[in-house]
Amino acid sequence: MKALHRLSIPLVTLVLVGVPVFWAFPDDLPVARSAGIVLGWVGCGLLLANLLLMLREVRLTEFFGSLERMYTWHHVLGTLAYLVLLVHPLAFAVDAAQHSAHQAWATLSPWRERWPIWLGWAALICLMCGLAAAFSRKLGYPVWRWLHGLLVLAVLFGFAHLILLGLSQTLLFALLLATVLMLWRVLRIDCGLAARPFLVDHVETHANGVLEISLRPLATLLNAKPGQFAMFAFFDGPHFQGCREYHPYTISAVDSDGKLRIGVKSLGGCTHQLQSLTAGVAVRVQGPFGSFLRDRGNGPELWVAGGIGITPFIAVLRGEPLGHPVRLHYFYREPADAAYVEELRTLASRQATLDLEIRVGLGDAQALANTLPDAGTLAGCRCYLCGPPGLLSSVIGILESRDVPQDAIYFERFDFR
Ligand SMILES: Cc1cc2nc3c(=O)[nH]c(=O)nc-3n(C[C@H](O)[C@H](O)[C@H](O)COP(=O)(O)OP(=O)(O)OC[C@H]3O[C@@H](n4cnc5c(N)ncnc54)[C@H](O)[C@@H]3O)c2cc1C
């Protein structure tokens, strides 16, 4: 990743934290009180950066490196903001403790305060609940999403807290920016103003619970490279009820007339509903995102796909003849689950540089270890992996034990959020 992309998020965060702190830096106050004020503004700046990183815009994802990187930093900055804002009232209590223990307790006790401070506590509680939900892997996506929305409430309570405290210039800048960022997210991303209209052209069943959906553009084409993904929201049709939420799917082909194809496996609520999808249903598509398999060089490559994780690889194979040797290992759980097998065999028969290995063994660490190439074959190889988290961690472990350096291993996670 270029240095500019690597540094972009820390630099933007530094500006968003530095400007309000510089502006509102207190003069002539006791150290603990000054620390309390500065920590409040640091938390505010971190939250602004956190809000900026929830904007799923193509250009922003390119500037910041990738959507996954933005989401990772979004979580890190949200956690940091929470920790800093937790210490913020404690610093005021330390300041008050210099007068008396009673005064220190009065600073912290919500029962003795009024609206400005209650709102501050409400913001902290919402932040805590939203963060707890954000890191819970077990919550279903729709519940997770609503609980994550508590973070927006935390920001609103936080600003109400500041307004009632009567802070002016700096507050205006932060408030305006936060409002713009939240409106941007709701209108362009959640309501779909940033998305393009498509229509389902046809639907084909490829394996047990796996569909390939072809989508026809109704307006501008999506300029996607093979292996990139986009966010898709399916709406209602005459015999179909769409779940209308944006979900990420890899673009498995971009046809010459601009039609997109995606392979979708039934996994939970929305993907299960898609199994009864029919032609003519309206779809909105936002993207493209991601750079997995984009800047690949000319050396030998190992590709490992698990289940529906085959989609980025099939996209590349459909798009262009391979210029260098590629060994593709495709693992699936049951024979009935294996999508694209015939097509892969046909593609391999036409390309001498593609060495194909297809087998049952997803979830079986020993089968993976026995099948993957030895250290000698892997020397100098770039390795690209896509599949369920269990497969990724097993394969990364095997590759590292066979002396493949970390910077030669690239993977696409299908479960980041
Ligand atoms: C970059 C990327 C590429 C993907 N490509 C494909 C593909 O080509 N084919 C395919 O079948 N699946 C793909 N997926 C996975 C697909 O997005 C999920 O299977 C789908 O969203 C599940 O939705 P659901 O309502 O059926 O299940 P749920 O039960 O709601 O979700 C199951 C899991 O899917 C993930 N998920 C759900 N909704 C979202 C969302 N809006 N954003 C991010 N993650 C979500 C979560 O980890 C969740 O725990 C991809 C995911 C990512 C992140």
The ligand as an SDF file (V2000), in Angstrom:
LIG
                    3D

 53 58  0  0  0  0  0  0  0  0999 V2000
  -16.1260   -8.1720    0.6840 C   0  0  0  0  0  0  0  0  0  0  0  0
  -17.2190   -9.2170    0.7430 C   0  0  0  0  0  0  0  0  0  0  0  0
  -17.5280   -9.9550   -0.3810 C   0  0  0  0  0  0  0  0  0  0  0  0
  -18.5330  -10.9340   -0.3210 C   0  0  0  0  0  0  0  0  0  0  0  0
  -18.8200  -11.6470   -1.4710 N   0  0  0  0  0  0  0  0  0  0  0  0
  -19.7850  -12.5970   -1.4050 C   0  0  0  0  0  0  0  0  0  0  0  0
  -20.1140  -13.3650   -2.5820 C   0  0  0  0  0  0  0  0  0  0  0  0
  -19.5430  -13.1790   -3.6730 O   0  0  0  0  0  0  0  0  0  0  0  0
  -21.0960  -14.3040   -2.4730 N   0  0  0  0  0  0  0  0  0  0  0  0
  -21.7570  -14.5530   -1.2790 C   0  0  0  0  0  0  0  0  0  0  0  0
  -22.6340  -15.3980   -1.2420 O   0  0  0  0  0  0  0  0  0  0  0  0
  -21.4440  -13.8420   -0.1680 N   0  0  0  0  0  0  0  0  0  0  0  0
  -20.4920  -12.8740   -0.1960 C   0  0  0  0  0  0  0  0  0  0  0  0
  -20.1990  -12.1580    0.9370 N   0  0  0  0  0  0  0  0  0  0  0  0
  -20.9150  -12.4800    2.1840 C   0  0  0  0  0  0  0  0  0  0  0  0
  -22.3050  -11.8630    2.1420 C   0  0  0  0  0  0  0  0  0  0  0  0
  -22.2080  -10.4570    2.1900 O   0  0  0  0  0  0  0  0  0  0  0  0
  -23.1090  -12.3380    3.3420 C   0  0  0  0  0  0  0  0  0  0  0  0
  -23.2290  -13.7350    3.2400 O   0  0  0  0  0  0  0  0  0  0  0  0
  -24.4900  -11.7590    3.3320 C   0  0  0  0  0  0  0  0  0  0  0  0
  -24.4250  -10.3610    3.5270 O   0  0  0  0  0  0  0  0  0  0  0  0
  -25.2790  -12.4220    4.4490 C   0  0  0  0  0  0  0  0  0  0  0  0
  -26.5090  -11.7260    4.6440 O   0  0  0  0  0  0  0  0  0  0  0  0
  -27.7650  -12.4890    5.2510 P   0  0  0  0  0  0  0  0  0  0  0  0
  -28.8100  -11.5220    5.6320 O   0  0  0  0  0  0  0  0  0  0  0  0
  -28.1760  -13.6080    4.3720 O   0  0  0  0  0  0  0  0  0  0  0  0
  -27.1790  -13.1910    6.5470 O   0  0  0  0  0  0  0  0  0  0  0  0
  -26.9750  -12.6210    7.9990 P   0  0  0  0  0  0  0  0  0  0  0  0
  -27.3090  -13.7130    8.9480 O   0  0  0  0  0  0  0  0  0  0  0  0
  -27.6420  -11.2890    8.1590 O   0  0  0  0  0  0  0  0  0  0  0  0
  -25.4190  -12.3860    7.9880 O   0  0  0  0  0  0  0  0  0  0  0  0
  -24.5060  -13.4520    8.0600 C   0  0  0  0  0  0  0  0  0  0  0  0
  -23.1150  -12.8060    8.1580 C   0  0  0  0  0  0  0  0  0  0  0  0
  -22.8360  -12.1200    6.9250 O   0  0  0  0  0  0  0  0  0  0  0  0
  -22.1890  -10.8810    7.1930 C   0  0  0  0  0  0  0  0  0  0  0  0
  -23.0100   -9.7530    6.7140 N   0  0  0  0  0  0  0  0  0  0  0  0
  -24.3420   -9.6790    6.6870 C   0  0  0  0  0  0  0  0  0  0  0  0
  -24.7600   -8.5180    6.1610 N   0  0  0  0  0  0  0  0  0  0  0  0
  -23.6420   -7.8220    5.9100 C   0  0  0  0  0  0  0  0  0  0  0  0
  -23.4100   -6.5380    5.4030 C   0  0  0  0  0  0  0  0  0  0  0  0
  -24.4040   -5.7310    5.0300 N   0  0  0  0  0  0  0  0  0  0  0  0
  -22.1350   -6.1340    5.2970 N   0  0  0  0  0  0  0  0  0  0  0  0
  -21.1260   -6.9350    5.6560 C   0  0  0  0  0  0  0  0  0  0  0  0
  -21.2880   -8.1760    6.1330 N   0  0  0  0  0  0  0  0  0  0  0  0
  -22.5270   -8.6100    6.2560 C   0  0  0  0  0  0  0  0  0  0  0  0
  -22.0000  -10.7950    8.6710 C   0  0  0  0  0  0  0  0  0  0  0  0
  -20.7180  -11.2560    9.0370 O   0  0  0  0  0  0  0  0  0  0  0  0
  -23.0350  -11.7080    9.2330 C   0  0  0  0  0  0  0  0  0  0  0  0
  -22.6830  -12.2100   10.4860 O   0  0  0  0  0  0  0  0  0  0  0  0
  -19.2200  -11.1700    0.8840 C   0  0  0  0  0  0  0  0  0  0  0  0
  -18.9130  -10.4030    2.0110 C   0  0  0  0  0  0  0  0  0  0  0  0
  -17.9270   -9.4450    1.9570 C   0  0  0  0  0  0  0  0  0  0  0  0
  -17.6160   -8.6220    3.1790 C   0  0  0  0  0  0  0  0  0  0  0  0
  1  2  1  0
  2  3  1  0
  2 52  2  0
  3  4  2  0
  4  5  1  0
  4 50  1  0
  5  6  2  0
  6  7  1  0
  6 13  1  0
  7  8  2  0
  7  9  1  0
  9 10  1  0
 10 11  2  0
 10 12  1  0
 12 13  2  0
 13 14  1  0
 14 15  1  0
 14 50  1  0
 15 16  1  0
 16 17  1  0
 16 18  1  0
 18 19  1  0
 18 20  1  0
 20 21  1  0
 20 22  1  0
 22 23  1  0
 23 24  1  0
 24 25  2  0
 24 26  1  0
 24 27  1  0
 27 28  1  0
 28 29  2  0
 28 30  1  0
 28 31  1  0
 31 32  1  0
 32 33  1  0
 33 34  1  0
 33 48  1  0
 34 35  1  0
 35 36  1  0
 35 46  1  0
 36 37  1  0
 36 45  1  0
 37 38  2  0
 38 39  1  0
 39 40  1  0
 39 45  2  0
 40 41  1  0
 40 42  2  0
 42 43  1  0
 43 44  2  0
 44 45  1  0
 46 47  1  0
 46 48  1  0
 48 49  1  0
 50 51  2  0
 51 52  1  0
 52 53  1  0
M  END
$$$$
